[in-house]
């Protein structure tokens, strides 16, 4: 298993933040998106929020390949629909590269 930690900001609007959280409740998530995550070799995924900053933690199996996941997502209309919906709420971090949403975080401490 490998762990990835990523960050992204939401638009700093209480209504958008509430709606983003609504879509991420287990009962409101889209099964096709969940299936695409699991099929990519992502065994665990958690998203945390403070203010409008999000942090995602992913635990992946040896099957996970970031480039394969991007290609699979690009070819999946339901995932693209989800990404379009989520982009309404999200804003890139100031240091994100062009077109980058979730930015990989650098581990600086481990106990």
C-alpha positions as CSV (number, residue, x, y, z in Angstrom):
1,X,0.0,0.0,0.0
2,X,1.1,3.5,-0.8
3,X,-0.4,6.7,0.8
4,X,-1.0,9.9,-1.1
5,X,-2.0,13.2,0.5
6,X,-3.4,15.9,-1.8
7,X,-4.8,19.4,-1.3
8,X,-7.4,21.5,-3.0
9,X,-9.4,24.6,-2.2
10,X,-13.1,25.1,-2.4
11,X,-14.5,28.5,-3.4
12,X,-14.9,30.4,-0.1
13,X,-18.7,30.5,-0.1
14,X,-20.6,28.8,2.7
15,X,-23.4,27.6,0.3
16,X,-20.8,26.0,-2.1
17,X,-19.0,24.4,0.8
18,X,-22.3,22.9,2.1
19,X,-23.3,21.6,-1.3
20,X,-19.8,20.1,-1.8
21,X,-20.2,18.3,1.5
22,X,-23.7,17.2,0.5
23,X,-22.4,15.4,-2.6
24,X,-19.7,13.7,-0.6
25,X,-22.0,12.1,1.9
26,X,-22.2,8.3,1.3
27,X,-25.8,8.4,0.4
28,X,-25.4,11.1,-2.2
29,X,-22.2,9.9,-4.0
30,X,-22.5,8.4,-7.4
31,X,-21.9,4.6,-7.5
32,X,-20.2,4.9,-10.9
33,X,-17.6,7.3,-9.5
34,X,-17.0,5.0,-6.4
35,X,-16.6,2.0,-8.7
36,X,-14.0,3.9,-10.9
37,X,-12.0,4.8,-7.7
38,X,-12.0,1.2,-6.5
39,X,-11.2,-0.3,-9.9
40,X,-8.2,2.0,-10.2
41,X,-6.6,0.3,-7.2
42,X,-7.5,3.0,-4.6
43,X,-8.3,1.0,-1.5
44,X,-9.1,3.8,0.9
45,X,-10.0,7.5,0.3
46,X,-10.8,10.2,2.8
47,X,-11.4,13.9,2.4
48,X,-11.0,16.4,5.3
49,X,-11.9,20.1,5.3
50,X,-10.9,23.1,7.3
51,X,-12.4,26.4,6.2
52,X,-12.3,26.1,2.4
53,X,-9.1,23.9,2.3
54,X,-9.5,20.2,1.5
55,X,-7.1,17.4,2.2
56,X,-7.5,14.0,0.5
57,X,-5.7,10.9,1.8
58,X,-5.6,7.9,-0.6
59,X,-4.3,4.4,0.2
60,X,-3.5,2.5,-3.0
61,X,-2.7,-1.0,-3.9
62,X,0.1,-2.0,-6.3
63,X,-2.5,-1.8,-9.1
64,X,-2.8,2.0,-8.9
65,X,-1.2,4.0,-11.6
66,X,-1.9,7.7,-11.8
67,X,-1.7,8.0,-15.6
68,X,-3.9,5.0,-16.1
69,X,-6.5,6.5,-13.7
70,X,-6.4,9.8,-15.6
71,X,-7.0,8.0,-18.9
72,X,-9.8,5.9,-17.5
73,X,-11.5,8.9,-16.0
74,X,-11.2,10.8,-19.3
75,X,-13.0,7.9,-21.1
76,X,-15.7,7.6,-18.5
77,X,-18.7,9.9,-19.2
78,X,-20.1,9.6,-15.7
79,X,-16.8,10.5,-14.0
80,X,-16.5,13.4,-16.4
81,X,-20.1,14.5,-15.4
82,X,-19.1,14.3,-11.7
83,X,-15.9,16.3,-12.3
84,X,-17.9,19.0,-14.1
85,X,-20.3,19.2,-11.2
86,X,-17.4,19.3,-8.6
87,X,-15.6,22.0,-10.6
88,X,-18.4,24.4,-9.7
89,X,-17.2,24.3,-6.1
90,X,-13.5,23.9,-6.5
91,X,-10.7,26.4,-7.1
92,X,-7.0,25.6,-7.7
93,X,-4.4,26.3,-5.1
94,X,-2.4,29.4,-6.0
95,X,0.7,27.3,-6.8
96,X,-1.2,24.6,-8.8
97,X,0.1,24.0,-12.3
98,X,-2.2,24.8,-15.3
99,X,-5.2,22.4,-15.3
100,X,-4.2,20.8,-12.0
101,X,-6.9,20.4,-9.4
102,X,-5.7,18.2,-6.5
103,X,-2.0,19.0,-5.7
104,X,0.2,16.4,-4.2
105,X,1.4,17.3,-0.7
106,X,5.0,16.8,0.4
107,X,5.5,14.7,3.6
108,X,7.7,16.7,6.0
109,X,7.4,14.6,9.2
110,X,6.7,11.0,10.2
111,X,6.7,9.6,13.7
